[in-house]
Amino acid sequence: MTALAINPEYLLAKFPAPSVIRSQAQNEHYISVLEQLERKKRLSKEEARLAELLTLLISDYEEKHYQLKPIEIVEELMRANGLRQKDLVDVFGTESIVSEVLNGKRELNKEHIKRLSERFRISPAVFF
């Protein structure tokens, strides 16, 4: 008798047993399947387990392949809040430090991260 990692009853619409995501195309396919499941009003126990597994696989892939650099996070926060460099002087101390950080000539330090997390009400962990 052999044991399967995923019972064949869990497979939906000929969807093969999920595996570790190895490509962008596979990631997009799993996202599509997950979105189909999310549109359903009620999930069976098996569908809920599949959705949970797909969520973990997608999260793992995207965490490894799409992690933003701290500077990209600062730039996105600025863009989302309609800010310019001079608007962050209160965080960095001077316009020249803001410029150096945004141009990659200076790294964020602990105090910058603390002030950014307070200013934008986000966890300091976002920058690590």
N, C-alpha and C positions, 0 to 999 in steps of 0.2 A: 504494500500500500504506500503510495506517495502522497506527500502533503504539498499543497499549493500555498503560496504566499497570499494569494487573493483567490477567494472562492469564485468559480466561474459565474455564479449567480449575481455577482456584483457588477459584472460587465454590462454596459448599457449600449444598445444599438450597435452591437458588434465592435465596441470599443475595447481594444486589447488591454491587458493588464498594464497599468502605468509603470514607467521605469524612470530612472534618473534622467533628467533633461540634459541633452548633449548639444542642442542646436537652437538657434533663434526660431526656426520653423517649428520645431517640436514644442517650444515654449508657447508660441502663438496658438498652436493647435490645442494645447492643454488649457490655455486661457479661454479659448472658444468653447470648449466642452464645459468648463467651469461656469461660464456665463450662461450657457444653456440650462445648467442645473439651477443656477440662481434665479432664473426666470420662472421656474416651476413653483406653484403655490405650496405644494407639500412634497417633501422628499421621502422616499422609502429609507429604511435603515441603511440599506446597501448604497443608495445614492448619496446619503449624507456622509458615509464613510469614504466614498470615492471623492466627494467634494473636499473633504478634509485632507485626504492624501494629495490631491491635485494642488490644493493651496500650499501645502508644505513643499512640494516639489517645485512649484513656481517661485515661491519665496526664496528657496535655496538657490535656484538658478539666478534669479534677478539680484540677489544680494552679492553673489560672486561676480556677476558681469556688469552690473549697472551702478556700482557704488560711486557716489559723488565725492569729489575731493572737497575739503573744507572751504576752499576759495570758491568753488562752484556753488556751494550751499549759500555762502554770503552773497554772491552775485544773484542767485535766485531769490533770496529774501529781499534784496534791494529791488529787483524787478517787480516782485509781487506786491511790494509796498510803495512803489513809485518813488524810490529814493535815489539820490545821487551821492557821489563820494563825499561831498561836504556834509551831507546829512548824518554821516557816521563819525564825525569828529568827536562827539561825546563818548563814543565807544573806544576809539583808538587813541585819542589825545590830540593828534594834529592831523592836518590834511596830508602832510607828507607821509605819515605812517599809514594812513588809509590807502594812499596811492601805492606805497611799497607792498602792502599786503595784497591788494587787488592785482598787482602786476607780478606777483610771485617772488618778489625780492626779499620778502620777510614772511616768516611763518606766524600763524596765530599763536599767542601765548595763553597761559591759563587765565589771565585777567581779561584778555580780549574775549575769550570763550565765555567767561562768566558774564561779562557785560552784554554780549550778543544774545546769550540765552535769556537774560533778564529783559532786554529790549524787545525781543521778538516772542517772548513767553514760550520758549521751546527748551527741551532738555539739552544740557551741555553734551550729552552722549551723541547727539546728532553730528558733532564735529570730529568724532573719533572713528 
